[in-house]
């Protein structure tokens, strides 16, 4: 099944972990999330399944013209739960210094699967949206969801981040991100390696 994120939202009551199989209709893409997660973790942990769904919603929020397909679900479920750009955005959003540096360090150990240019792109999108929300004085999940055309579940991440950055800091961080992008693309010269550029960027974003 394909789900257009612009026109359809999910709404359901939380079941017991032991009843997950009966809660999801066979053939639904959510069923694929549960099945893949069950195979990976050896159980139907609802909190972890919720985390996987959040990851998919966050990805689709930046791709409004795409549909959720089994291929996208499979790709997102197989993204490392601890070391990926979505966790990085979460941690810099709440200004968690330790976790943010921990995540970027591990991501750069496998730069082939975590291209720095793509990470920078996602961070730019994230902070650009925060600046937009800040300038329009939107701070409630429902307002954010409407403005960004995302699920209210994902809107909470932006609301949390808005509490941690003021307008000047958001503008400053966008400048830092653009500078890092120029370094990574070789447009602007630097003695730093890509790994050093990314670690420096995360440090600047948080301070």
Phi and psi in degrees as GROMACS dihedral restraints (atoms count N, CA, C in turn):
[ dihedral_restraints ]
;  ai    aj    ak    al  type     phi  dphi    fc
    3     4     5     6     1  -111.4    20    10
    4     5     6     7     1   137.5    20    10
    6     7     8     9     1  -121.1    20    10
    7     8     9    10     1   120.5    20    10
    9    10    11    12     1   -81.9    20    10
   10    11    12    13     1   115.8    20    10
   12    13    14    15     1   -68.0    20    10
   13    14    15    16     1   -15.9    20    10
   15    16    17    18     1   -81.4    20    10
   16    17    18    19     1   -20.3    20    10
   18    19    20    21     1  -124.6    20    10
   19    20    21    22     1    -5.2    20    10
   21    22    23    24     1  -138.8    20    10
   22    23    24    25     1   138.0    20    10
   24    25    26    27     1  -126.6    20    10
   25    26    27    28     1   159.9    20    10
   27    28    29    30     1   -97.3    20    10
   28    29    30    31     1   143.0    20    10
   30    31    32    33     1  -146.0    20    10
   31    32    33    34     1   124.1    20    10
   33    34    35    36     1  -158.4    20    10
   34    35    36    37     1   155.3    20    10
   36    37    38    39     1   -85.0    20    10
   37    38    39    40     1   147.0    20    10
   39    40    41    42     1   -75.5    20    10
   40    41    42    43     1   122.7    20    10
   42    43    44    45     1   -91.5    20    10
   43    44    45    46     1   174.7    20    10
   45    46    47    48     1   -75.0    20    10
   46    47    48    49     1   151.8    20    10
   48    49    50    51     1   -56.2    20    10
   49    50    51    52     1   -35.3    20    10
   51    52    53    54     1   -72.5    20    10
   52    53    54    55     1   -12.6    20    10
   54    55    56    57     1  -109.2    20    10
   55    56    57    58     1    12.2    20    10
   57    58    59    60     1   -57.1    20    10
   58    59    60    61     1   -40.3    20    10
   60    61    62    63     1   -57.9    20    10
   61    62    63    64     1   -36.7    20    10
   63    64    65    66     1   -84.9    20    10
   64    65    66    67     1   -17.0    20    10
   66    67    68    69     1   -75.9    20    10
   67    68    69    70     1   -33.7    20    10
   69    70    71    72     1  -100.7    20    10
   70    71    72    73     1   131.2    20    10
   72    73    74    75     1   -70.0    20    10
   73    74    75    76     1   133.4    20    10
   75    76    77    78     1   -57.3    20    10
   76    77    78    79     1   137.9    20    10
   78    79    80    81     1    94.9    20    10
   79    80    81    82     1   -18.8    20    10
   81    82    83    84     1   -71.8    20    10
   82    83    84    85     1   150.8    20    10
   84    85    86    87     1   -67.6    20    10
   85    86    87    88     1   -26.8    20    10
   87    88    89    90     1   -65.0    20    10
   88    89    90    91     1   -32.8    20    10
   90    91    92    93     1   -61.0    20    10
   91    92    93    94     1   -35.4    20    10
   93    94    95    96     1   -66.6    20    10
   94    95    96    97     1   -38.8    20    10
   96    97    98    99     1   -59.4    20    10
   97    98    99   100     1   -49.1    20    10
   99   100   101   102     1   -62.1    20    10
  100   101   102   103     1   -44.1    20    10
  102   103   104   105     1   -64.4    20    10
  103   104   105   106     1   -47.5    20    10
  105   106   107   108     1   -63.7    20    10
  106   107   108   109     1   -40.9    20    10
  108   109   110   111     1   -66.0    20    10
  109   110   111   112     1   -40.5    20    10
  111   112   113   114     1   -59.9    20    10
  112   113   114   115     1   -40.2    20    10
  114   115   116   117     1   -69.4    20    10
  115   116   117   118     1   -35.0    20    10
  117   118   119   120     1   -74.8    20    10
  118   119   120   121     1   -42.6    20    10
  120   121   122   123     1  -101.4    20    10
  121   122   123   124     1   -13.0    20    10
  123   124   125   126     1    75.8    20    10
  124   125   126   127     1    25.4    20    10
  126   127   128   129     1   178.5    20    10
  127   128   129   130     1   164.6    20    10
  129   130   131   132     1  -102.6    20    10
  130   131   132   133     1    78.4    20    10
  132   133   134   135     1   -84.5    20    10
  133   134   135   136     1   113.6    20    10
  135   136   137   138     1   -64.2    20    10
  136   137   138   139     1   -36.2    20    10
  138   139   140   141     1   -63.6    20    10
  139   140   141   142     1   -39.9    20    10
  141   142   143   144     1   -73.4    20    10
  142   143   144   145     1   -35.7    20    10
  144   145   146   147     1   -64.3    20    10
  145   146   147   148     1   -40.6    20    10
  147   148   149   150     1   -59.1    20    10
  148   149   150   151     1   -40.1    20    10
  150   151   152   153     1   -63.3    20    10
  151   152   153   154     1   -40.2    20    10
  153   154   155   156     1   -65.3    20    10
  154   155   156   157     1   -40.5    20    10
  156   157   158   159     1   -65.4    20    10
  157   158   159   160     1   -39.4    20    10
  159   160   161   162     1   -60.8    20    10
  160   161   162   163     1   -40.4    20    10
  162   163   164   165     1   -61.0    20    10
  163   164   165   166     1   -42.2    20    10
  165   166   167   168     1   -67.6    20    10
  166   167   168   169     1   -44.4    20    10
  168   169   170   171     1   -60.9    20    10
  169   170   171   172     1   -41.5    20    10
  171   172   173   174     1   -64.2    20    10
  172   173   174   175     1   -41.2    20    10
  174   175   176   177     1   -62.3    20    10
  175   176   177   178     1   -45.9    20    10
  177   178   179   180     1   -69.8    20    10
  178   179   180   181     1   -24.4    20    10
  180   181   182   183     1   -63.1    20    10
  181   182   183   184     1   -29.3    20    10
  183   184   185   186     1   -91.8    20    10
  184   185   186   187     1    -1.0    20    10
  186   187   188   189     1  -131.7    20    10
  187   188   189   190     1    65.1    20    10
  189   190   191   192     1   -62.1    20    10
  190   191   192   193     1   -19.4    20    10
  192   193   194   195     1   -96.2    20    10
  193   194   195   196     1     3.9    20    10
  195   196   197   198     1   -99.7    20    10
  196   197   198   199     1   165.1    20    10
  198   199   200   201     1  -114.5    20    10
  199   200   201   202     1   150.4    20    10
  201   202   203   204     1   -74.2    20    10
  202   203   204   205     1   124.1    20    10
  204   205   206   207     1  -125.2    20    10
  205   206   207   208     1   163.8    20    10
  207   208   209   210     1   -54.9    20    10
  208   209   210   211     1   -34.1    20    10
  210   211   212   213     1   -64.6    20    10
  211   212   213   214     1   -42.6    20    10
  213   214   215   216     1   -67.0    20    10
  214   215   216   217     1   -42.1    20    10
  216   217   218   219     1   -59.0    20    10
  217   218   219   220     1   -47.0    20    10
  219   220   221   222     1   -61.3    20    10
  220   221   222   223     1   -42.7    20    10
  222   223   224   225     1   -63.1    20    10
  223   224   225   226     1   -45.2    20    10
  225   226   227   228     1   -72.0    20    10
  226   227   228   229     1   -36.1    20    10
  228   229   230   231     1   -66.3    20    10
  229   230   231   232     1   -29.6    20    10
  231   232   233   234     1   -90.6    20    10
  232   233   234   235     1     3.4    20    10
  234   235   236   237     1   -72.3    20    10
  235   236   237   238     1   135.0    20    10
  237   238   239   240     1   -54.8    20    10
  238   239   240   241     1   129.8    20    10
  240   241   242   243     1   -67.1    20    10
  241   242   243   244     1   -27.4    20    10
  243   244   245   246     1  -100.4    20    10
  244   245   246   247     1   -34.2    20    10
  246   247   248   249     1  -119.0    20    10
  247   248   249   250     1    78.5    20    10
  249   250   251   252     1  -148.2    20    10
  250   251   252   253     1   168.1    20    10
  252   253   254   255     1   -64.1    20    10
  253   254   255   256     1   -28.0    20    10
  255   256   257   258     1   -69.7    20    10
  256   257   258   259     1   -41.9    20    10
  258   259   260   261     1   -67.1    20    10
  259   260   261   262     1   -34.6    20    10
  261   262   263   264     1   -64.4    20    10
  262   263   264   265     1   -44.3    20    10
  264   265   266   267     1   -62.9    20    10
  265   266   267   268     1   -39.6    20    10
  267   268   269   270     1   -60.2    20    10
  268   269   270   271     1   -45.5    20    10
  270   271   272   273     1   -73.7    20    10
  271   272   273   274     1   -39.4    20    10
  273   274   275   276     1   -71.0    20    10
  274   275   276   277     1   -29.1    20    10
  276   277   278   279     1   -62.0    20    10
  277   278   279   280     1   -37.1    20    10
  279   280   281   282     1   -98.7    20    10
  280   281   282   283     1     7.9    20    10
  282   283   284   285     1    56.0    20    10
  283   284   285   286     1    47.2    20    10
  285   286   287   288     1   -87.8    20    10
  286   287   288   289     1    96.2    20    10
  288   289   290   291     1   -60.4    20    10
  289   290   291   292     1   -51.7    20    10
  291   292   293   294     1   -59.8    20    10
  292   293   294   295     1   -48.8    20    10
  294   295   296   297     1   -67.0    20    10
  295   296   297   298     1   -39.3    20    10
  297   298   299   300     1   -61.8    20    10
  298   299   300   301     1   -46.4    20    10
  300   301   302   303     1   -67.9    20    10
  301   302   303   304     1   -35.1    20    10
  303   304   305   306     1   -63.1    20    10
  304   305   306   307     1   -45.4    20    10
  306   307   308   309     1   -66.1    20    10
  307   308   309   310     1   -48.4    20    10
  309   310   311   312     1   -66.9    20    10
  310   311   312   313     1   -33.1    20    10
  312   313   314   315     1   -62.3    20    10
  313   314   315   316     1   -46.7    20    10
  315   316   317   318     1   -70.9    20    10
  316   317   318   319     1   -35.1    20    10
  318   319   320   321     1   -64.7    20    10
  319   320   321   322     1   -39.2    20    10
  321   322   323   324     1   -73.4    20    10
  322   323   324   325     1   -15.1    20    10
  324   325   326   327     1   -72.3    20    10
  325   326   327   328     1   -16.1    20    10
  327   328   329   330     1  -134.5    20    10
  328   329   330   331     1    61.8    20    10
  330   331   332   333     1   -64.9    20    10
  331   332   333   334     1   -22.6    20    10
  333   334   335   336     1   -62.8    20    10
  334   335   336   337     1   -41.2    20    10
  336   337   338   339     1   -88.7    20    10
  337   338   339   340     1   -10.3    20    10
  339   340   341   342     1  -129.7    20    10
  340   341   342   343     1    68.6    20    10
  342   343   344   345     1   -56.9    20    10
  343   344   345   346     1   123.4    20    10
  345   346   347   348     1   -54.5    20    10
  346   347   348   349     1   -38.3    20    10
  348   349   350   351     1   -61.9    20    10
  349   350   351   352     1   -37.4    20    10
  351   352   353   354     1   -72.3    20    10
  352   353   354   355     1   -36.0    20    10
  354   355   356   357     1   -62.6    20    10
  355   356   357   358     1   -44.8    20    10
  357   358   359   360     1   -61.2    20    10
  358   359   360   361     1   -40.2    20    10
  360   361   362   363     1   -60.6    20    10
  361   362   363   364     1   -44.8    20    10
  363   364   365   366     1   -65.4    20    10
  364   365   366   367     1   -40.5    20    10
  366   367   368   369     1   -64.7    20    10
  367   368   369   370     1   -38.3    20    10
  369   370   371   372     1   -63.6    20    10
  370   371   372   373     1   -43.6    20    10
  372   373   374   375     1   -61.4    20    10
  373   374   375   376     1   -42.5    20    10
  375   376   377   378     1   -62.5    20    10
  376   377   378   379     1   -52.1    20    10
  378   379   380   381     1   -71.0    20    10
  379   380   381   382     1   -30.5    20    10
  381   382   383   384     1   -63.1    20    10
  382   383   384   385     1   -41.8    20    10
  384   385   386   387     1   -68.2    20    10
  385   386   387   388     1   -37.4    20    10
  387   388   389   390     1   -62.6    20    10
  388   389   390   391     1   -41.8    20    10
  390   391   392   393     1   -63.8    20    10
  391   392   393   394     1   -40.9    20    10
  393   394   395   396     1   -61.9    20    10
  394   395   396   397     1   -43.9    20    10
  396   397   398   399     1   -67.1    20    10
  397   398   399   400     1   -40.5    20    10
  399   400   401   402     1   -63.1    20    10
  400   401   402   403     1   -43.4    20    10
  402   403   404   405     1   -67.4    20    10
  403   404   405   406     1   -26.6    20    10
  405   406   407   408     1   -98.7    20    10
  406   407   408   409     1     5.1    20    10
  408   409   410   411     1    55.3    20    10
  409   410   411   412     1    44.6    20    10
  411   412   413   414     1  -103.0    20    10
  412   413   414   415     1   122.8    20    10
  414   415   416   417     1  -136.6    20    10
  415   416   417   418     1     1.3    20    10
  417   418   419   420     1  -101.2    20    10
  418   419   420   421     1   142.1    20    10
  420   421   422   423     1   -50.5    20    10
  421   422   423   424     1   -42.3    20    10
  423   424   425   426     1   -65.1    20    10
  424   425   426   427     1   -41.3    20    10
  426   427   428   429     1   -65.2    20    10
  427   428   429   430     1   -43.7    20    10
  429   430   431   432     1   -63.7    20    10
  430   431   432   433     1   -42.0    20    10
  432   433   434   435     1   -60.2    20    10
  433   434   435   436     1   -41.6    20    10
  435   436   437   438     1   -69.7    20    10
  436   437   438   439     1   -45.2    20    10
  438   439   440   441     1   -63.0    20    10
  439   440   441   442     1   -43.6    20    10
  441   442   443   444     1   -92.9    20    10
  442   443   444   445     1    -3.9    20    10
  444   445   446   447     1    57.0    20    10
  445   446   447   448     1    49.9    20    10
  447   448   449   450     1  -127.4    20    10
  448   449   450   451     1   168.3    20    10
  450   451   452   453     1   -69.7    20    10
  451   452   453   454     1   143.9    20    10
  453   454   455   456     1   -60.2    20    10
  454   455   456   457     1   -26.1    20    10
  456   457   458   459     1   -58.7    20    10
  457   458   459   460     1   -41.4    20    10
  459   460   461   462     1   -80.4    20    10
  460   461   462   463     1   -29.3    20    10
  462   463   464   465     1   -58.4    20    10
  463   464   465   466     1   -28.1    20    10
  465   466   467   468     1   -60.0    20    10
  466   467   468   469     1   -34.8    20    10
  468   469   470   471     1   -62.4    20    10
  469   470   471   472     1   -41.4    20    10
  471   472   473   474     1   -68.7    20    10
  472   473   474   475     1   -38.7    20    10
  474   475   476   477     1   -61.9    20    10
  475   476   477   478     1   -43.8    20    10
  477   478   479   480     1   -60.8    20    10
  478   479   480   481     1   -43.6    20    10
  480   481   482   483     1   -67.3    20    10
  481   482   483   484     1   -34.2    20    10
  483   484   485   486     1   -62.7    20    10
  484   485   486   487     1   -25.4    20    10
  486   487   488   489     1   -74.8    20    10
  487   488   489   490     1   -15.2    20    10
  489   490   491   492     1  -107.4    20    10
  490   491   492   493     1    -6.6    20    10
  492   493   494   495     1  -135.3    20    10
  493   494   495   496     1   135.8    20    10
  495   496   497   498     1   -95.4    20    10
  496   497   498   499     1   177.1    20    10
  498   499   500   501     1   -59.4    20    10
  499   500   501   502     1   -43.6    20    10
  501   502   503   504     1   -63.7    20    10
  502   503   504   505     1   -41.3    20    10
  504   505   506   507     1   -67.0    20    10
  505   506   507   508     1   -36.2    20    10
  507   508   509   510     1   -67.0    20    10
  508   509   510   511     1   -42.7    20    10
  510   511   512   513     1   -62.1    20    10
  511   512   513   514     1   -43.5    20    10
  513   514   515   516     1   -60.6    20    10
  514   515   516   517     1   -43.7    20    10
  516   517   518   519     1   -66.6    20    10
  517   518   519   520     1   -34.7    20    10
  519   520   521   522     1   -65.0    20    10
  520   521   522   523     1   -35.7    20    10
  522   523   524   525     1   -64.9    20    10
  523   524   525   526     1   -42.8    20    10
  525   526   527   528     1   -61.3    20    10
  526   527   528   529     1   -41.4    20    10
  528   529   530   531     1   -66.7    20    10
  529   530   531   532     1   -43.0    20    10
  531   532   533   534     1   -64.0    20    10
  532   533   534   535     1   -38.3    20    10
  534   535   536   537     1   -62.9    20    10
  535   536   537   538     1   -44.8    20    10
  537   538   539   540     1   -62.4    20    10
  538   539   540   541     1   -38.2    20    10
  540   541   542   543     1   -61.7    20    10
  541   542   543   544     1   -40.7    20    10
  543   544   545   546     1   -66.6    20    10
  544   545   546   547     1   -38.6    20    10
  546   547   548   549     1   -62.9    20    10
  547   548   549   550     1   -47.6    20    10
  549   550   551   552     1   -65.4    20    10
  550   551   552   553     1   -32.9    20    10
  552   553   554   555     1   -88.6    20    10
  553   554   555   556     1    -2.3    20    10
  555   556   557   558     1    76.6    20    10
  556   557   558   559     1    10.4    20    10
  558   559   560   561     1   -73.0    20    10
  559   560   561   562     1   -35.4    20    10
  561   562   563   564     1  -119.5    20    10
  562   563   564   565     1   129.9    20    10
  564   565   566   567     1   -70.0    20    10
  565   566   567   568     1   146.5    20    10
  567   568   569   570     1  -157.0    20    10
  568   569   570   571     1   151.7    20    10
  570   571   572   573     1   -86.7    20    10
  571   572   573   574     1    -7.2    20    10
  573   574   575   576     1   -80.8    20    10
  574   575   576   577     1   146.2    20    10
  576   577   578   579     1   -75.2    20    10
  577   578   579   580     1   167.2    20    10
  579   580   581   582     1   -58.5    20    10
  580   581   582   583     1   -38.9    20    10
  582   583   584   585     1   -63.0    20    10
  583   584   585   586     1   -44.0    20    10
  585   586   587   588     1   -64.7    20    10
  586   587   588   589     1   -39.2    20    10
  588   589   590   591     1   -59.5    20    10
  589   590   591   592     1   -45.2    20    10
  591   592   593   594     1   -68.6    20    10
  592   593   594   595     1   -41.2    20    10
  594   595   596   597     1   -66.4    20    10
  595   596   597   598     1   -38.5    20    10
  597   598   599   600     1   -65.9    20    10
  598   599   600   601     1   -40.5    20    10
  600   601   602   603     1   -60.6    20    10
  601   602   603   604     1   -48.3    20    10
  603   604   605   606     1   -60.8    20    10
  604   605   606   607     1   -41.7    20    10
  606   607   608   609     1   -59.3    20    10
  607   608   609   610     1   -45.4    20    10
  609   610   611   612     1   -66.5    20    10
  610   611   612   613     1   -39.0    20    10
  612   613   614   615     1   -61.3    20    10
  613   614   615   616     1   -33.0    20    10
  615   616   617   618     1   -88.6    20    10
  616   617   618   619     1   -16.7    20    10
